[in-house]
Amino acid sequence: MREPRGRLPRQLHPGAWWLWALGLVAVASRTWNPLLLLLVIVVAGYVVAARRTDAPWARSYAVFLRLGLVVLTVRLVFQVVLGVPQGTTELFTLPSVALPDWAAGVSLGGPVTLESVVAAATDGLRLATILACIGAANALANPKRLLAAMPAALYEIGVAVVVSLSFAPALVGGVQRVRAARRLRGRPDRGVRSMVSVALPVLEDALERSLALAAAMDSRGYGRRAEVPRRTRRLTAVLTLGGLVGMCLGLYALLDAATSPLVGTLLLAVGVLASGIGLRLAGRRAVRSRYRPDPWAAPEHWTAAAGLVAAALVVVAGIVDPAGLSPSVVPLTAPPLPPLATVGVLVALLPAWLTPPPALRRPDPAPTAAAARPRPAPHPATEVDA
Amino acid sequence: MIVFDGFGITYPDAHGPTLHDVDLVVPEGELCLVVGRTGSGKSTLLRAVNGLVPHFTGGIMTGRVTVAGRDTRLHAPRDLADVVGVVGQDPRSGFVTDTVEEELAYGMESLGLPGDVMRRRVEETLDLLGLSDLRGRPVEQLSGGERQRVAIGSVLTVHPRVLVLDEPTSALDPPAAEEVLAALQRLVHDLGLTVLLAEHRLERVVQYADRVVHLPGDGRPLEVGTPADVLRHTPVAPPVVELGRVARWHPLPLSIRDARRHAGELRDRLLTAERPIVGRLPGGLVAEARGLSVRLGSILAVRDVDLDVHAGTITAVMGRNGAGKSTLLGTFVGLHQPFAGEVRVAGEDPAALRPRALVRTVGLVPQEPADLLYADTIAAECTRADEDAGTPAGTCWELLDRLVPGLDPATHPRDLSEGQRLGLVLAIVLTSRPPLLLLDEPTRGLDYRAKERLAAVLGELAEEGTAIVLATHDVELAAEVSDRTAVIADGEIVALGPTSEVVVGSPAFAPQVAKVLAPAPWLTVTAVAEALEVLP
């Protein structure tokens, strides 16, 4: 069977992966149901396994998972040692320390109940799930391509971030060089005092490099501007700032279960629209174009939609059946698997099949090994001369 | 194409103008070479072409500069980006993106060229500069020559009409330099690009130049003319030209090919001449490496090296960029632990020595001499050097005064010229009188005068009994000063012997004089000149 054209291997637009992951983050932030949370982690993990590359950023997924485990553990330890117990099912009692009056509300040691441990574990699991979703986006989308895909108006911020990212390794190299130099001058190259005196030359070095880079960027046309009438510029500022405020309020309202989701959605939509127009207008000042931009085609639509549908279904499920999303802890109950929310989370699994693979799968090694080896390229000079 | 009209510039806080009353016209399609001593204003002149001077550097500018009809006073560097491409001294510091392909596209993106044009030009440029195998590579992983070609490519994609290059080959080994120059040659011939180029290593570029601009640097007006005319009397000249001056050839040869046509008669005369005895008498063993291998990350940078260094001798270590020269030197001062084998300096393991004891045993002048400097005046640097070495106050200053006479002790080390800074670092390192002195690429950024002084100083030190090892690309320096040469490739020593024997047969590492007078084993102009004086 022939592959359809849209399935040719390519990298998906990083924005699509981030929208998808943010949808899952929204799911995780709306529920206290450990089954749903675990399902989110599994779904994100499966998609990462199916669609990640072997690029350096793709390896960060494991780091995020481990970070989640650390968060979970810390949350549990805090609850056991410092938490005020809820419920009555006592597990064990730690020796307690009497604290002075001003520390009321914090108890050191004392009885530990099953209910409070379960509540803390669920809480930790939520944070870990959110970290896993962000880790998934990080593993699937090249962070630099994401910055490059920013609207033209935000391009300069993107460049600043990219440059500072590539600066960190240079800084490490600088520290090594200066430490070696200290040794050559017969000064101790270890210890705190030597580190302090290393800082100045390294910073000086970094400053000089940034100046050289700035000169190079300037002479390569960075920061060219088109003329834009003053009124447009003002309108741009108002729209962008107003939109950002709207977005913040809307997001806050959506994540806060006490506010009606309708208000939140409305505020968010208005905010997104206003800042979108603002950025569009601001983009008129920039004359830049993009080299080989990532296309936004059907697979990107599907992926982003999968994340948003998952979030929407879980929000609706929360209205229809609040108990399913946050099962009661006191008294302790077994968490149910609410059908609507489960379907929602499973929708987020679809990108594992709906997106093109990042690379062709390796053919069977035995017969094609010789053919797969890259042939030595003909010398470029002869090509041009001919 | 480029017109300097009474151009002058005075930087803020400077005592006087760096350049003044420069009148220069560079017509379209010319490769114009700018020569002059360090500090004579070469970089300033180049950076004025696209307006970085004065828009970026500040300063008071007089006169005007126009490029393709655009006045740099009215156009900022970014508005000249479509006509002038500038490649700076260290291309690494100018890279904005992280892969070769994106780097090539960056300039076009800034100008807002449509996508299909960008795509086509990137492919053309990859082919033009022989970079197509490198397209997906991170720029950090490129070799020196590749990096320079990518930097040139990245400014070429916007199809500028002028290309400005500041010392494009000075950090490169001879083969990589050839690579870059061949690419440049092609651009001038096939695309009719106007090229303005500054370079210390005249022996590499002068044969390609249509015209030479000499900046005397002491306030006199600049000299402009064909290479042969200008180089007849300038203090900076490559060895092949110096040989032509000594042998009174006319017209002056600029390339090995030209010189060999004249050289038959000189070779015959020199047959009867007595060759000066080269090679000092080696003293006791100062340092040795036995079966030494050094690992850097996942690569074996030095593999199974045996090397003896004797007092009073100078050993040159040559080889490609990345062949393991710096690592070998670093191991002698304990910056790297041996992976296998061992290294001994004055009977001790350098990696186990404490820094204070280390400086009395071995001194290393690193590739970036400035790394060793952190005080804000020369005097303070010298005082610290005396403290670190435990020598009486003033020792370092005396040394410095011998190496670089007439410096103002209150000067900031950053304001010194490359040659002066090297002298300062050398003085600091020598303060504790180490029996072994190592120099890593000491001639980078040095002009011929400074190089001559360095050669003289190294000769004196060797006479006094210091063992010297220098890692260098500079075949002329190696021929001038060294007794022995080790050629290192892929971490292994592939040739080790008296310099005259190792160097003469090698196409890459032979100095110009040896190439001209081969098969007779003459290496330096000085030797030839002395021999000719004795001859009737």
Interface residues (C-beta under 8 A of the other chain):
Chain A: K144 V159 V162 V163 S166 P169 R177 V178 A180 A181 R182 R183 L184 R185 G186 R187 P188 D189 S197 L200 P201 R209 A212 L213 A214 A215 A216 M217 D218 S219 R220 G221 Y222 G223 R224 V287 R288 S289 R290 Y291 R292 P293 A377 H379 P380 A381 E383 V384
Chain B: N50 L52 H55 F56 A76 P77 R78 D79 L80 A81 D82 V84 V86 G88 D90 S93 G94 F95 V96 T97 D98 E102 A105 Y106 G107 M108 E109 S110 L111 G112 L113 P114 G115 M118 R119 V122 L126 D127 L128 L129 G130 L131 S132 D133 E140 S154 V155 V158 G330 V333 G334 L335 R354 P355 R356 L358 V359 R360 G363 L364 P366 E368 D371 L372 Y374 R384 A385 D388 A389 I428 V429 S432
